[in-house]
Amino acid sequence: MSLRLRMRQALPGAMRARDKVAVSALRATLGALDNAEAVPVDHSALRGAALESSPVGAGATEAVRQELSESRVEGVVRAEVAERLEAAAQLTSPAHADRAAQLRAEAAVLLRFLDEPSPE
């Protein structure tokens, strides 16, 4: 089972358990994975297009997405962990101790997904 699928399947359980830290980490990371799949838009091709030649109807605005390999998914998750740990390290004042602790806890949630073997 892929890392992304395991994270997606864990989200409803975290929501039912009212685990705010896990829900926050999983939602943000799944969003980052969705963003990583986005195909860059060629803005020069969009300029000067007539409105009447625009696509209309259901699914007209759907964009093609790229398929991420398992190693790229793992790389995005590792980047999310690093981002949280770096932000937590920068929050040194006592007023931000709660936020730093939350960021470290979110990183720990994501690290558990990276460390656990993929059940086949």
Protein Blocks (a to p, Z undefined) as FASTA:
>chain_A
ZZklmmmmmmmmmmmnopaklmmmmmmmmmmmmmmmpccddfklmgopafklpcedehkl
pccdddddfklmmmmmmmmmmmmmmmmmmmmbfklmmmmmmmmmmmmmmmmmmmpccdZZ
